[in-house]
C-alpha cells in the first residue's frame, strides 16, 4: 500500500495488563511525531468507541501524562469485549466503521489486544480493502496469557509472571509459619495456555515455590491429583503448595471450576473462569482432614504495575512505536511481534512483523516437553525462557507513599 496522509485512531481491547498503556504511550508518542498523521485519536472502549464516534484528542494531552502512561496499569482509554460478526453474515458494524473512518479521514488504525482482538483487526482490514478504502491497519500485541502465535512472548506477560512468582514466594513463607499441616492451592489465570501458571516455577527456582504445577495443556485427573498431593504431603511434613491453572479441564473437556458452579460466558463465548481453587480446596479438606487454603489471584495478577518488569514495559512501549513506524512506511495487515536474539549469551528482543491472518484466533501453548515426566512441574527449559523477561524494576512514581498514575484529560473529539 502507498503511504497515506490522514488521522490515526488507537483502541484497546480485551483484558487489561500492567503494560498495555505503555504500548498506548508508544503509539501516541510516535504518531505525534509523524508528518503523515494529521490527528491522533484514542477510541473510548475499543471498537465500541469507533462505532459510536467516541474519540479522545490525544494532542490535548501533556507530555508528562503520556510518559506516565508507561507505568500506569489497565486500559486508560477503556477496553471492550465486542465480537464482530462474520461480514458475510452481517456487515452492519463494518459499514458503520467504514462510514466513521471516511468521516474523520482515518487512514491509520491501531488495535491493541490478544487473539480475539487480532481477529477483529484482521476482519476490519479485509473489509476496508474490499470496500476500496485505503487505510493501514496494524495490530499491537497484548496478553498476560502469552498465547499469541508468531511472537516469542507478549507484552504484559512478563510483569504478570513476575507478580505470580513474587506473590507465591511470599505465600510460601506465610504458609510455613505454623508447625501444623497445611495445603495451599493457588489458582492462576490461563484458559487454554498455561504460561502464567508455569511462571510459578520461577518461585521454586528461588527455593520458595509450589510443589506441584498443573497446566491446561494436560488433561486433569482428580485421582492423580490427590495421589500427587499425598506424595508431597507425606514427604514434606504436611506442607503442600499447588499452582493450578484456572483453565484446567478433565478428559471430557469440563473445567474443574464447573464442578462447583455453572460458568457464565463473555461476548466471545468464552467461559468466565474462576473458582477452581475453592473446588479443589474442599476436596482436599475432606481427603486430608487438615487446613486447606484456596487462593484465587483473580484480577490482581493482571495489573500489578508496582512490581512490573522493566524489560516488559520497555518492550511494550517499543511495540507501540514499531507499529506506527511500520504503518507510515506503508505496511498494513500485520502485528508487531518479538524475536528472541541471544548476543554473547545475553537476551535481546528484536521486533518483527507477522501477518494478521496468521495470528487471528491461533493460540500458542506451553511446549509439553517443558513439563516433567509426571506433567506436574516445569523443567529448566521454561526457567531459561522466562527468566530474562522479568528483569529490571519498573513501578510508577510515588507521591505521599502511593503510586502516581496518569490521568488523561480525555478531551472528546467533536462529532462530525
GUMAR-242865 format. One record per residue (C-alpha): residue number from 1; chain; x, y, z. Coordinates in pm, whole numbers, plus 50000, padded with zeros to 5 digits. Example, Ala and Ser with C-alpha at 12.3 -4.5 7.8 and 13.67 -1.06 7.14 Angstrom:
% GUMAR-242865
    nr   kette      c1      c2      c3
     1       A   51230   49550   50780
     2       A   51367   49894   50714
This chain:
% GUMAR-242865
    nr   kette      c1      c2      c3
     1       A   50000   50000   50000
     2       A   50121   50353   49922
     3       A   50192   50598   50201
     4       A   49878   50773   50323
     5       A   49810   51104   50494
     6       A   49529   51127   50747
     7       A   49419   51071   51104
     8       A   49516   50778   51324
     9       A   49300   50603   51581
    10       A   49416   50368   51854
    11       A   49197   50135   52059
    12       A   49245   49893   52347
    13       A   49061   49563   52371
    14       A   49024   49261   52596
    15       A   49158   49217   52947
    16       A   49384   49489   53091
    17       A   49751   49440   53180
    18       A   50013   49639   53365
    19       A   50179   49747   53039
    20       A   49902   49792   52781
    21       A   49925   50166   52847
    22       A   50297   50153   52775
    23       A   50205   50038   52425
    24       A   49950   50319   52406
    25       A   50222   50564   52504
    26       A   50447   50422   52233
    27       A   50176   50457   51967
    28       A   50075   50806   52073
    29       A   50423   50950   52112
    30       A   50543   50809   51781
    31       A   50225   50906   51594
    32       A   50253   51266   51717
    33       A   50596   51287   51551
    34       A   50482   51165   51209
    35       A   50406   51418   50936
    36       A   50174   51177   50756
    37       A   49949   51151   51062
    38       A   49732   51462   51084
    39       A   49536   51379   51400
    40       A   49582   51125   51679
    41       A   49268   50984   51836
    42       A   49209   50741   52119
    43       A   48892   50531   52086
    44       A   48690   50502   52406
    45       A   48636   50134   52487
    46       A   48795   49995   52175
    47       A   48584   49909   51876
    48       A   48270   50036   52051
    49       A   48418   50385   52061
    50       A   48469   50374   51685
    51       A   48114   50258   51623
    52       A   47982   50536   51846
    53       A   48229   50806   51730
    54       A   48357   50839   52085
    55       A   48713   50965   52038
    56       A   48966   51146   52258
    57       A   49202   51404   52112
    58       A   49547   51286   52213
    59       A   49705   51615   52101
    60       A   49538   51773   52404
    61       A   49735   51553   52646
    62       A   50057   51672   52810
    63       A   50393   51504   52758
    64       A   50404   51429   53131
    65       A   50081   51229   53120
    66       A   50186   51041   52807
    67       A   50509   50946   52984
    68       A   50319   50843   53298
    69       A   50115   50601   53085
    70       A   50422   50376   53069
    71       A   50383   50284   53437
    72       A   50005   50318   53466
    73       A   49820   49984   53473
    74       A   49499   49880   53300
    75       A   49349   50036   52986
    76       A   49349   50414   53008
    77       A   49108   50452   52716
    78       A   48874   50183   52842
    79       A   48850   49834   52696
    80       A   48577   49617   52550
    81       A   48485   49261   52463
    82       A   48289   49310   52144
    83       A   48270   49038   51883
    84       A   48225   49144   51524
    85       A   48012   48904   51324
    86       A   48136   48747   51005
    87       A   48083   49018   50742
    88       A   47932   48761   50507
    89       A   47658   48709   50767
    90       A   47613   49064   50895
    91       A   47826   49356   50775
    92       A   47636   49627   50963
    93       A   47922   49708   51202
    94       A   48178   49704   50922
    95       A   47977   49951   50715
    96       A   47949   50173   51021
    97       A   48325   50158   51079
    98       A   48387   50249   50715
    99       A   48145   50539   50746
   100       A   48322   50671   51057
   101       A   48668   50629   50907
   102       A   48566   50826   50599
   103       A   48402   51097   50810
   104       A   48716   51156   51018
   105       A   48962   51075   50737
   106       A   49109   50794   50947
   107       A   49385   50633   50744
   108       A   49568   50456   51027
   109       A   49403   50209   51265
   110       A   49598   50055   51552
   111       A   49433   49792   51774
   112       A   49591   49665   52094
   113       A   49483   49324   52219
   114       A   49509   48946   52215
   115       A   49376   48664   51996
   116       A   49019   48785   51958
   117       A   49135   49144   51910
   118       A   49371   49043   51631
   119       A   49079   48862   51468
   120       A   48875   49183   51490
   121       A   49164   49381   51343
   122       A   49206   49133   51059
   123       A   48835   49138   50972
   124       A   48822   49517   50963
   125       A   49134   49537   50748
   126       A   48995   49296   50491
   127       A   48657   49469   50479
   128       A   48811   49812   50428
   129       A   49032   49679   50149
   130       A   48739   49505   49982
   131       A   48544   49831   50002
   132       A   48824   50017   49828
   133       A   48901   50244   50124
   134       A   49273   50293   50177
   135       A   49355   50251   50544
   136       A   49660   50100   50708
   137       A   49572   49857   50985
   138       A   49822   49733   51245
   139       A   49788   49506   51546
   140       A   49974   49577   51870
   141       A   50012   49261   52083
   142       A   49888   49231   52440
   143       A   49802   48946   52672
   144       A   49921   48814   53005
   145       A   49825   48471   52870
   146       A   50130   48486   52638
   147       A   49944   48278   52382
   148       A   49968   48488   52064
   149       A   50104   48295   51769
   150       A   50424   48404   51597
   151       A   50583   48602   51879
   152       A   50838   48477   52131
   153       A   50635   48641   52407
   154       A   50364   48902   52456
   155       A   50368   49241   52628
   156       A   50205   49207   52968
   157       A   50313   48851   53027
   158       A   50646   48918   53197
   159       A   50508   49162   53452
   160       A   50220   48928   53536
   161       A   50465   48637   53560
   162       A   50681   48840   53796
   163       A   50376   48915   54011
   164       A   50283   48547   54021
   165       A   50632   48430   54115
   166       A   50687   48700   54377
   167       A   50347   48657   54541
   168       A   50390   48281   54559
   169       A   50729   48330   54727
   170       A   50556   48545   54988
   171       A   50275   48291   55030
   172       A   50537   48017   55069
   173       A   50688   48189   55373
   174       A   50347   48264   55521
   175       A   50232   47905   55481
   176       A   50526   47768   55678
   177       A   50486   47975   55993
   178       A   50298   47708   56193
   179       A   50403   47355   56273
   180       A   50073   47204   56163
   181       A   49989   47056   55821
   182       A   49851   47294   55559
   183       A   49778   47263   55189
   184       A   49757   47575   54975
   185       A   49600   47574   54630
   186       A   49674   47885   54422
   187       A   49459   47949   54116
   188       A   49627   48142   53835
   189       A   49486   48277   53509
   190       A   49516   48089   53180
   191       A   49233   47948   52971
   192       A   49397   47713   52721
   193       A   49761   47807   52766
   194       A   49941   47769   53097
   195       A   50219   48024   53052
   196       A   50122   48228   53355
   197       A   50076   47932   53586
   198       A   50408   47795   53459
   199       A   50570   48116   53587
   200       A   50514   47986   53939
   201       A   50818   47763   53885
   202       A   51033   48077   53900
   203       A   50945   48093   54271
   204       A   51054   47731   54310
   205       A   51376   47821   54126
   206       A   51444   48053   54421
   207       A   51357   47783   54674
   208       A   51019   47924   54777
   209       A   50767   47797   54527
   210       A   50500   47538   54460
   211       A   50548   47165   54491
   212       A   50304   47087   54211
   213       A   50205   47279   53897
   214       A   49907   47195   53675
   215       A   49859   47343   53329
   216       A   49558   47330   53093
   217       A   49777   47173   52824
   218       A   49742   46843   53013
   219       A   49401   46679   53087
   220       A   49339   46689   53462
   221       A   49265   46373   53660
   222       A   49137   46410   54015
   223       A   49268   46070   54121
   224       A   49620   46154   54004
   225       A   49597   46498   54161
   226       A   49512   46355   54505
   227       A   49789   46098   54467
   228       A   50041   46372   54377
   229       A   49937   46582   54676
   230       A   49955   46279   54905
   231       A   50312   46208   54798
   232       A   50425   46563   54878
   233       A   50217   46575   55197
   234       A   50382   46260   55331
   235       A   50737   46361   55239
   236       A   50725   46729   55338
   237       A   50561   46715   55678
   238       A   50213   46803   55561
   239       A   50316   47122   55381
   240       A   50198   47143   55020
   241       A   50164   47432   54775
   242       A   49986   47375   54445
   243       A   49986   47616   54147
   244       A   49678   47547   53939
   245       A   49562   47699   53612
   246       A   49202   47818   53605
   247       A   49169   47661   53259
   248       A   49242   47302   53361
   249       A   48986   47055   53229
   250       A   48925   46686   53273
   251       A   48949   46438   52985
   252       A   48587   46514   52893
   253       A   48663   46884   52846
   254       A   48489   47002   53163
   255       A   48654   47285   53357
   256       A   48741   47192   53714
   257       A   48575   47519   53820
   258       A   48248   47384   53676
   259       A   48243   47121   53948
   260       A   48143   47398   54187
   261       A   47925   47626   53977
   262       A   47784   47694   53632
   263       A   48015   47932   53447
   264       A   47879   48233   53261
   265       A   48021   48332   52922
   266       A   48159   48652   52771
   267       A   48079   48815   52436
   268       A   48314   48579   52255
   269       A   48152   48269   52404
   270       A   48442   48200   52643
   271       A   48354   48063   52985
   272       A   48431   48318   53256
   273       A   48664   48116   53471
   274       A   48741   48126   53841
   275       A   48658   47911   54140
   276       A   48877   47607   54075
   277       A   49087   47672   54386
   278       A   48777   47661   54605
   279       A   48660   47337   54443
   280       A   48995   47169   54495
   281       A   49033   47305   54847
   282       A   48701   47147   54953
   283       A   48802   46812   54803
   284       A   49145   46816   54969
   285       A   48994   46920   55303
   286       A   48776   46611   55305
   287       A   49058   46389   55186
   288       A   49338   46508   55418
   289       A   49143   46640   55721
   290       A   49377   46935   55762
   291       A   49379   47308   55698
   292       A   49347   47388   55329
   293       A   49351   47731   55172
   294       A   49223   47807   54824
   295       A   49366   48131   54690
   296       A   49248   48287   54364
   297       A   49480   48557   54227
   298       A   49196   48677   54004
   299       A   49233   49037   53882
   300       A   49535   49118   54095
   301       A   49782   48937   53870
   302       A   49684   49139   53562
   303       A   49768   49493   53665
   304       A   50043   49472   53927
   305       A   50237   49772   53793
   306       A   50405   49818   54132
   307       A   50611   49509   54063
   308       A   50641   49534   53687
   309       A   50925   49409   53472
   310       A   51121   49695   53315
   311       A   51200   49466   53025
   312       A   50827   49418   52973
   313       A   50747   49789   52996
   314       A   51023   49886   52754
   315       A   50922   49618   52504
   316       A   50554   49714   52525
   317       A   50644   50076   52453
   318       A   50862   49963   52163
   319       A   50576   49755   52020
   320       A   50363   50067   52000
   321       A   50639   50268   51837
   322       A   50718   49997   51584
   323       A   50352   49965   51484
   324       A   50344   50332   51390
   325       A   50679   50325   51213
   326       A   50570   50027   51004
   327       A   50236   50189   50926
   328       A   50375   50519   50799
   329       A   50618   50323   50581
   330       A   50315   50175   50405
   331       A   50296   49832   50571
   332       A   49948   49709   50663
   333       A   49767   49394   50781
   334       A   50042   49300   51027
   335       A   50101   49271   51401
   336       A   50422   49366   51576
   337       A   50588   49056   51722
   338       A   50904   48983   51921
   339       A   51201   48769   51825
   340       A   51445   48648   52090
   341       A   51809   48703   51998
   342       A   52097   48596   52217
   343       A   52407   48817   52187
   344       A   52715   48695   52377
   345       A   52485   48485   52592
   346       A   52263   48780   52678
   347       A   51897   48819   52588
   348       A   51786   49087   52345
   349       A   51448   49145   52183
   350       A   51411   49231   51815
   351       A   51076   49349   51675
   352       A   50937   49180   51366
   353       A   50609   49183   51176
   354       A   50369   48894   51129
   355       A   50063   48881   50906
   356       A   49738   48935   51095
   357       A   49574   48638   50924
   358       A   49838   48412   51082
   359       A   49775   48549   51431
   360       A   49396   48572   51446
   361       A   49242   48307   51673
   362       A   49560   48097   51685
   363       A   49688   48005   52031
   364       A   50044   47924   52135
   365       A   50061   47681   52424
   366       A   50341   47575   52659
   367       A   50553   47303   52492
   368       A   50478   46970   52656
   369       A   50848   46886   52653
   370       A   50894   47163   52910
   371       A   50697   46961   53163
   372       A   50846   46690   53380
   373       A   50770   46320   53337
   374       A   50468   46334   53571
   375       A   50342   46651   53398
   376       A   50300   46827   53730
   377       A   50603   47057   53723
   378       A   50821   47253   53480
   379       A   51177   47185   53367
   380       A   51471   47422   53347
   381       A   51381   47492   52983
   382       A   51094   47709   53099
   383       A   51310   47891   53352
   384       A   51563   47971   53077
   385       A   51276   48104   52866
   386       A   51104   48317   53128
   387       A   51385   48448   53348
   388       A   51523   48707   53101
   389       A   51175   48854   53053
   390       A   51121   48958   53415
   391       A   51443   49153   53457
   392       A   51460   49514   53570
   393       A   51239   49702   53814
   394       A   50951   49913   53694
   395       A   50694   50093   53902
   396       A   50507   50422   53889
   397       A   50649   50725   54068
   398       A   50523   50757   54424
   399       A   50364   51061   54585
   400       A   50280   51054   54956
   401       A   50379   50690   54959
   402       A   50123   50595   54693
   403       A   50158   50539   54317
   404       A   50104   50833   54085
   405       A   49917   50715   53777
   406       A   49840   50902   53457
   407       A   49512   51092   53445
   408       A   49438   51172   53084
   409       A   49225   51477   53012
   410       A   49024   51272   52762
   411       A   48912   51573   52564
   412       A   48636   51449   52334
   413       A   48667   51500   51962
   414       A   48357   51690   51835
   415       A   48131   51460   51638
   416       A   48103   51533   51267
